[in-house]
Amino acid sequence: MDTKIEKLPPETTRKKTLSKKHIRRNEKAEKLYKNGKLVPVCRETFLNILRLKKGRVQGVMRRYFGTQQSATERRGGNRKKHLYASKREAVQNFIKKFKPLEIHYSREKHTNRLYLHPDLNIHKMWVMYNDQVQPDFGVTLGFFRLVFNTSFNIGFGSPRQDVCSTCLQFSETLKIEKASAKKVNIMTQARIHKLRAAAFFDNLKEERDDLLVLSFDCQKNLPLPKIPDQATYYARQLYIYNFTVVIGSSSQKLTKENVHAYTWTENESLKGSNEICSCLFNCLNNIDLTGKTVIRMVADGCGGQNKNMMVLGMTMKWLANAPENIKTVEIIYPVTGHSFLPPDRVFAFTEKQIRKLEIIVHPDEYRVIFSNHATVHNLASDIPVLNWKQSCKDILKLLAKLALPNQQMQTGYSYKK
Ligand SMILES: [Zn+2]
């Protein structure tokens, strides 16, 4: 803006013949330079429009008259930001070089968050950055952390949470809620949520002579090769998948006989509902069903793999041709956040063993570890991947006609012959 403020020269209050009212008005006037001309403005209007106090304008004027220059900026804040722009950019480019992991299971709200290898952390990355960068681009850990936290949304390792986010939400809102009516409402909701979770675990625990419980889930993607080399952090690795079915309720002991691990590498087949259905179908056809009338399948509600129409279609198809004694198949999905299933216990055992090994280069090395806790099957090479999309077409059409409300999957299904 090239408008400048100048105090009204004394001669404008010149005429003693002016009425008192005029004098008062003129005293309150200032003059602004506009296009090189002095223009009188009402002081009060000027101050009100700019929401300034009189003293502030006077201070600016005083300094301007003294030096004929605008005052220098002496306020606080990060005014050196531009000085570090090149370093900031270098750090950003460095962080972008890392390949995020493909997480097998992520809740919808995590879609923008990326995950790096769980062995990494900010300190390690900072050391790696300073090792590879030219000396004048070196940064402090604090600066590196700042860029990491403010320019990206990156975490390390698996997004699987131990604490249920719904439970956490209830407990936190309860802390700040003042109105007692609302408090009661939240407490009721939390109680229902917990009861539903407990009911789910009761279903998983139940033991009856005529009931067979199956629980299944996918392990997180395991990378190949697993080597202690920084290069793996930058490269896209080959994944091996492990889909595990546990036969029996959650109170039964885990043995190699009742745990079945279906494994395949990503070059052999995808990791979608088609593969899951093929594994499940194989499992259902190969277990001893004598004396059972009800099969209860329990799975984590992961939409891409376990919780979808194709699994329902496959189950119906299997039930239609199942042994005479099988009358009912139930499918139960847990309450989100409370989905610790028997397969997760198996995964915990295998992952503990995997962590101990520094180098794994062949898929069979993973399979040896799986075989310590499960009967291992190789999908694609030993067990065919069937085209369930094609063979379930008729059943899926029928399901669409029955029309689930809002096309949303429910938490449980039961099919009778
Ligand atoms: Zn919960």
Residues whose N, C-alpha, C, O or C-beta is under 5 A from the ligand:
A	BS01	ZN	C164 T166 C167 T336 G337
